[in-house]
Amino acid sequence: MMIAGIDEAGKGPVIGPMCIGGVKIEESRVHILKVLGVADSKKLAPKKREQLAAQIKKYVDGFFILEVSPSQIDELRKIMSMNEIMVVCFSKVLEQLSPDIVYADAADVKAERFAESIRRQYAKANPAHAKEIEITSMHQADAVYPVVSAASIIAKVRRDEIIEELKQEWGVDFGSGYPSDSKTKEFLLKWGKEHSGEFPEIVRQSWQTVENIREELRKVDLK
């Protein structure tokens, strides 16, 4: 039996992509992940995550990382909610792995509803395999299932890599990209002032953070 774990990194940031990681491994070999020491990616130091990501990719039977750009997120948000976007993305990762059993970190307040939504979405693209697949969704699944922890790690490492590449490309340290990060807010405010409320392609234009900054700039202009 092939078991897969799926988790995301970067659902909430205002800068950079969202990465959804999927890992597939034979059920009899799941213990390998425990031996490697996989754990909730948020509790691991960046260097440790990088080391584990390399080992995970070496020992698992398959893995896939879906990268969703800020512009893709913005476009999708015009026609669906963020939860619906997550369902589509998780399903796309499943299509690449085709496992028998799936454990997914819930991106919906109702974990079972999220699992059912993925099942329905997956069935549209894979009608022949839809009945055979078993999906379990749980909040904080990355702290319970090693295969989800592994997916979380490879997703987080990839997003971190992209963020560092973007900082080099744009020649500025904008922090983590999360709305709560003071460096991120400072970058957005400075850019917005210098470009009349317009933001670069690395920014999710549909985020409330961006609208708040635009509103703040409008008030300054009116004074």
C-alpha positions in Angstrom: 0.0 0.0 0.0 1.3 3.4 -1.0 0.8 6.1 1.6 1.0 9.8 0.9 1.2 12.9 3.0 0.3 16.4 1.8 0.9 19.8 3.5 1.4 23.4 2.4 3.9 26.1 3.1 3.0 29.8 2.4 -0.7 29.9 2.5 -0.7 33.1 4.5 2.2 35.3 3.3 1.6 38.4 1.2 4.9 37.9 -0.7 6.0 34.9 -2.6 4.4 31.6 -3.7 2.5 29.0 -1.9 4.1 25.5 -2.0 2.2 22.3 -1.6 4.3 19.3 -0.9 3.4 15.7 -1.3 5.4 12.6 -0.3 4.7 9.0 -1.1 6.1 5.9 0.6 5.3 2.2 0.9 3.4 1.6 4.1 6.0 -0.9 5.3 8.8 1.7 5.0 7.1 4.6 6.9 9.3 3.8 9.9 12.3 5.2 7.8 10.8 8.7 8.2 10.7 8.3 11.9 14.3 7.1 11.9 15.3 10.2 9.9 13.7 12.3 12.6 11.0 14.1 10.6 8.9 16.5 12.7 6.6 19.5 12.3 8.6 21.7 10.0 7.8 24.8 12.1 9.6 23.3 15.0 12.8 22.6 13.1 15.7 25.0 12.5 16.1 26.0 8.8 19.4 24.1 8.4 17.9 20.9 9.9 14.9 21.2 7.5 17.3 21.4 4.5 19.2 18.3 5.7 16.0 16.4 6.2 14.5 17.5 2.9 17.5 16.0 1.0 17.2 12.7 3.0 13.4 12.5 2.5 13.7 12.9 -1.3 16.4 10.1 -1.2 14.4 7.5 0.7 10.7 8.0 -0.3 9.1 6.4 -3.3 7.9 9.7 -4.8 7.5 13.4 -4.0 6.0 16.4 -5.7 6.0 20.1 -4.9 3.3 22.3 -6.5 4.3 26.0 -6.7 1.5 28.5 -6.9 2.7 32.0 -7.8 1.2 35.2 -6.3 -0.5 36.1 -9.6 -2.0 32.6 -9.9 -3.4 33.0 -6.3 -4.8 36.4 -7.2 -6.5 35.1 -10.3 -8.0 32.1 -8.5 -9.3 34.3 -5.7 -11.5 36.1 -8.2 -13.6 32.9 -8.6 -13.0 30.9 -5.5 -12.2 31.1 -1.8 -8.7 30.3 -0.4 -10.1 27.0 1.0 -11.3 26.0 -2.4 -7.9 26.9 -3.9 -6.3 24.6 -1.3 -8.6 21.8 -2.3 -7.7 22.2 -6.0 -3.9 22.3 -5.2 -4.0 19.3 -2.8 -5.8 17.3 -5.5 -3.2 18.3 -8.1 -0.5 16.9 -5.9 -2.5 13.7 -5.4 -2.8 13.3 -9.2 1.0 13.3 -9.4 1.5 10.7 -6.7 -1.6 8.4 -7.1 -1.3 6.7 -3.6 -3.7 4.3 -2.0 -4.0 6.2 1.4 -3.6 9.9 2.0 -3.1 11.9 5.1 -3.5 15.7 4.6 -3.1 18.7 6.9 -6.6 20.3 7.1 -6.8 23.7 5.5 -10.5 24.0 6.5 -11.9 24.6 10.0 -13.8 21.3 9.5 -11.1 18.7 8.8 -13.5 16.0 7.5 -15.1 18.5 5.1 -11.7 19.3 3.7 -11.0 15.6 3.1 -14.4 15.1 1.4 -13.7 18.2 -0.8 -10.3 16.8 -1.9 -12.0 13.4 -2.6 -14.6 15.1 -4.9 -12.0 17.2 -6.7 -9.7 14.2 -7.2 -12.6 12.2 -8.5 -13.2 14.7 -11.3 -9.7 14.3 -12.6 -9.3 10.6 -11.8 -12.7 8.9 -12.0 -11.1 5.5 -12.3 -9.1 5.7 -9.1 -11.4 7.9 -7.0 -13.2 5.1 -5.2 -10.0 3.3 -4.3 -8.3 6.2 -2.5 -8.7 6.7 1.2 -8.2 10.3 2.5 -7.8 11.4 6.1 -7.6 15.1 6.9 -6.6 16.4 10.3 -5.6 19.7 11.9 -1.9 19.6 12.8 -1.5 16.4 10.9 2.2 17.2 10.4 2.7 16.7 14.2 0.9 13.3 14.1 1.8 11.6 10.8 5.5 11.4 9.8 4.5 11.3 6.1 2.8 14.6 6.5 5.7 16.0 8.4 7.9 15.0 5.5 5.6 16.7 3.0 5.6 19.8 5.2 9.4 19.9 5.3 10.0 19.7 1.6 7.3 22.3 1.0 8.7 24.7 3.5 12.3 24.2 2.3 11.3 24.9 -1.3 9.3 28.1 -0.4 12.3 29.3 1.7 14.6 28.7 -1.3 12.3 30.7 -3.6 12.1 33.6 -1.0 15.9 33.8 -0.9 16.0 33.8 -4.7 13.5 36.6 -4.9 15.5 38.7 -2.4 18.6 38.3 -4.5 16.6 39.1 -7.7 15.0 42.2 -6.3 18.0 43.3 -4.3 16.1 43.8 -1.1 15.5 41.9 2.2 11.7 42.0 2.6 11.7 39.5 5.5 9.6 36.4 5.6 6.8 37.7 3.4 4.3 37.3 6.2 2.0 40.3 7.0 3.1 40.2 10.6 6.8 40.6 9.7 7.9 44.2 10.3 10.5 43.9 7.5 7.7 42.8 5.1 5.4 45.7 6.1 8.3 48.2 5.8 9.1 46.9 2.3 5.5 47.1 1.1 4.9 50.6 2.5 8.2 51.9 1.0 7.4 50.3 -2.4 3.8 51.5 -2.3 4.9 55.1 -1.6 7.5 55.0 -4.4 5.2 53.4 -7.0 1.9 55.2 -6.4 0.2 52.2 -4.6 1.3 49.7 -7.2 3.2 46.5 -6.2 5.5 44.1 -7.9 4.6 40.6 -9.2 6.0 38.9 -6.1 3.2 40.4 -4.0 -0.3 38.9 -3.7 -2.4 41.9 -4.8 -5.6 40.3 -3.4 -4.3 40.3 0.2 -6.0 42.6 2.7 -2.5 43.7 3.8 -2.0 45.3 0.4 -5.4 47.0 0.5 -4.7 48.4 4.0 -1.4 49.9 2.7 -3.1 51.5 -0.3 -5.7 52.9 2.0 -3.0 54.3 4.3 -1.3 55.9 1.3 -4.5 57.4 0.1 -5.1 59.0 3.5 -1.6 60.5 3.4 -2.2 61.9 -0.1 -5.4 63.6 1.1 -3.7 65.5 3.9 
